[in-house]
Amino acid sequence: MRRKDALKSLAVLPFSTAMNSLQDLHTTASSFQKTAKMPVLFVGHGSPMNALADNPFTQTLHRLGQDIRNLQPPRAILVVSAHWLTRGTFVTVNERPETIHDFGGFPQELFDMQYPAPGAPEVAQEVLAALPDAHPSDEWGLDHGTWTVLHHMFPEADIPVFQLSIDYYKPITYHAELSRQLQFLRRRGVLILGSGNIVHNLRQSMPSFMNDDPRPHAWAVEFDAWAKAKIDQRDLFSLAHYQQAGASGPLSVPTPDHYIPMLYSLALAEPDDDIRHAFEEVSFGGMSMRTFVVG
């Protein structure tokens, strides 16, 4: 999908022929058997080049995928990616989602990569039934916030994958409230994954990338540590009001697109869920690769 085509999703409209009536949606949702509670992930996905890399971060993703598959293979994977921003909330219903190369200036090898996982239209119906203001979409596929991560976690690409968009015109607190309405999916065999970066300041990071300098800025380390503490406390209010972290907040989150997926993941934590930080690194000036597991 070309970049200009991908941007059309910002104005995508609901289509009536793609879905059944609301009554049919609820019937479909209730027909799936309950499972043991699935974990929830937040992954700091970083550069698209991680898709080609063999490093401590990608090795962590590989182990996470193995652990999840050994415990309970997901029936489907729902991803909330920093790279699908819309006006309104949309859910992909494609049977065969396209691998979107939504970036530029990288090696051809990266553009040649495909992640041919099937879609999950039946599970998408469950989400649309739970979120009556959401709309189906077949104009989006799997963006790099999704496939560069799943390529390492589930390289076989045999688990159905679909995405939930981020309504970029809603207040940041809206997203945690919306996420809680998806709690039932954890007991329907669905792995929910937020993909973004807690610290994501490309302007401040670009000189470090260009000079291959992995050292982080002090403000990025400070904010990442602050966010870790609030995550461990399950303090969604403070995380949603990240400016209270001081000067490091606006520097670390100059725009909330990569930060919001973390709120989706944390909002799904239940009182009996452990939270484990599977990977912790701040590098290249202002990029946090923090990755955590709920449950």
BELKA-V564059 format. One record per backbone hydrogen bond with DSSP energy under -1.0 kcal/mol. NH is the residue of the N-H (numbers start at 0). CO is the residue of the C=O. E is the energy in kcal/mol with one decimal. If there is no record, write none. Layout:
# BELKA-V564059
nh->NH co->CO e->E
nh->NH co->CO e->E
This chain:
# BELKA-V564059
nh->5 co->1 e->-2.5
nh->6 co->2 e->-1.9
nh->7 co->4 e->-1.2
nh->8 co->5 e->-1.7
nh->9 co->6 e->-1.7
nh->10 co->7 e->-1.8
nh->11 co->8 e->-1.2
nh->24 co->20 e->-2.0
nh->25 co->21 e->-2.2
nh->26 co->22 e->-1.8
nh->27 co->23 e->-2.4
nh->28 co->24 e->-2.5
nh->29 co->25 e->-2.1
nh->34 co->186 e->-1.8
nh->37 co->185 e->-2.3
nh->39 co->293 e->-2.2
nh->40 co->191 e->-2.3
nh->41 co->291 e->-2.4
nh->42 co->193 e->-2.8
nh->44 co->42 e->-1.1
nh->44 co->195 e->-1.7
nh->49 co->46 e->-2.0
nh->50 co->47 e->-2.2
nh->51 co->48 e->-1.5
nh->58 co->54 e->-2.6
nh->59 co->55 e->-1.6
nh->60 co->56 e->-2.0
nh->61 co->57 e->-2.1
nh->62 co->58 e->-2.1
nh->63 co->59 e->-2.5
nh->64 co->60 e->-2.4
nh->65 co->61 e->-2.1
nh->66 co->62 e->-2.8
nh->67 co->63 e->-2.5
nh->68 co->64 e->-2.4
nh->69 co->65 e->-2.5
nh->70 co->66 e->-2.0
nh->71 co->67 e->-3.0
nh->74 co->188 e->-3.4
nh->75 co->188 e->-1.1
nh->76 co->159 e->-2.2
nh->77 co->190 e->-2.6
nh->78 co->161 e->-2.2
nh->79 co->192 e->-2.5
nh->81 co->194 e->-2.0
nh->83 co->80 e->-1.4
nh->85 co->165 e->-2.6
nh->90 co->134 e->-2.3
nh->91 co->162 e->-2.1
nh->92 co->136 e->-2.2
nh->99 co->141 e->-2.7
nh->101 co->99 e->-1.0
nh->102 co->100 e->-1.6
nh->109 co->106 e->-1.3
nh->110 co->106 e->-1.1
nh->111 co->107 e->-1.9
nh->116 co->114 e->-1.4
nh->118 co->94 e->-2.8
nh->123 co->119 e->-2.5
nh->124 co->120 e->-1.4
nh->126 co->122 e->-1.7
nh->127 co->123 e->-2.6
nh->128 co->124 e->-2.1
nh->129 co->125 e->-1.8
nh->130 co->126 e->-1.8
nh->133 co->130 e->-2.4
nh->134 co->88 e->-2.2
nh->136 co->90 e->-2.2
nh->141 co->97 e->-3.3
nh->145 co->142 e->-2.1
nh->146 co->142 e->-2.2
nh->149 co->145 e->-2.5
nh->150 co->146 e->-2.0
nh->151 co->148 e->-1.2
nh->152 co->148 e->-1.8
nh->153 co->149 e->-2.8
nh->156 co->153 e->-2.2
nh->160 co->117 e->-2.7
nh->161 co->76 e->-2.4
nh->163 co->78 e->-2.2
nh->164 co->89 e->-2.7
nh->165 co->83 e->-2.5
nh->167 co->85 e->-2.1
nh->167 co->165 e->-1.1
nh->169 co->166 e->-1.4
nh->173 co->170 e->-1.4
nh->176 co->172 e->-1.4
nh->177 co->173 e->-2.3
nh->178 co->174 e->-2.3
nh->179 co->175 e->-1.6
nh->180 co->177 e->-1.2
nh->181 co->178 e->-2.4
nh->182 co->179 e->-1.4
nh->184 co->181 e->-1.7
nh->185 co->182 e->-1.6
nh->186 co->183 e->-1.3
nh->187 co->184 e->-1.9
nh->189 co->184 e->-2.0
nh->190 co->75 e->-2.5
nh->192 co->77 e->-2.8
nh->193 co->40 e->-2.8
nh->194 co->79 e->-2.6
nh->195 co->42 e->-2.1
nh->196 co->257 e->-1.9
nh->199 co->251 e->-2.5
nh->200 co->285 e->-2.2
nh->204 co->200 e->-1.5
nh->205 co->201 e->-2.4
nh->208 co->204 e->-2.3
nh->209 co->205 e->-2.8
nh->210 co->206 e->-1.7
nh->211 co->208 e->-1.1
nh->212 co->207 e->-3.0
nh->216 co->284 e->-3.1
nh->220 co->216 e->-1.8
nh->221 co->217 e->-2.4
nh->222 co->218 e->-2.2
nh->223 co->219 e->-2.2
nh->224 co->220 e->-2.1
nh->225 co->221 e->-2.0
nh->226 co->222 e->-3.0
nh->227 co->223 e->-2.3
nh->228 co->224 e->-2.1
nh->229 co->225 e->-2.0
nh->230 co->226 e->-2.7
nh->231 co->227 e->-2.6
nh->232 co->228 e->-1.6
nh->233 co->230 e->-1.2
nh->234 co->229 e->-2.8
nh->235 co->233 e->-1.6
nh->238 co->234 e->-2.0
nh->239 co->235 e->-2.5
nh->240 co->236 e->-1.2
nh->243 co->240 e->-2.1
nh->244 co->241 e->-1.9
nh->245 co->242 e->-1.8
nh->248 co->245 e->-1.6
nh->250 co->246 e->-1.2
nh->251 co->247 e->-2.1
nh->252 co->248 e->-2.4
nh->259 co->255 e->-2.5
nh->261 co->258 e->-1.2
nh->263 co->259 e->-1.6
nh->264 co->260 e->-1.9
nh->265 co->261 e->-2.5
nh->266 co->262 e->-2.3
nh->268 co->265 e->-1.9
nh->272 co->269 e->-2.3
nh->275 co->292 e->-2.6
nh->277 co->290 e->-1.4
nh->278 co->290 e->-1.8
nh->282 co->286 e->-2.6
nh->283 co->213 e->-1.0
nh->284 co->214 e->-1.8
nh->285 co->283 e->-1.9
nh->286 co->282 e->-1.2
nh->287 co->198 e->-2.2
nh->288 co->280 e->-3.4
nh->290 co->278 e->-2.5
nh->291 co->41 e->-1.8
nh->292 co->275 e->-3.1
nh->293 co->39 e->-3.3
nh->294 co->273 e->-3.3
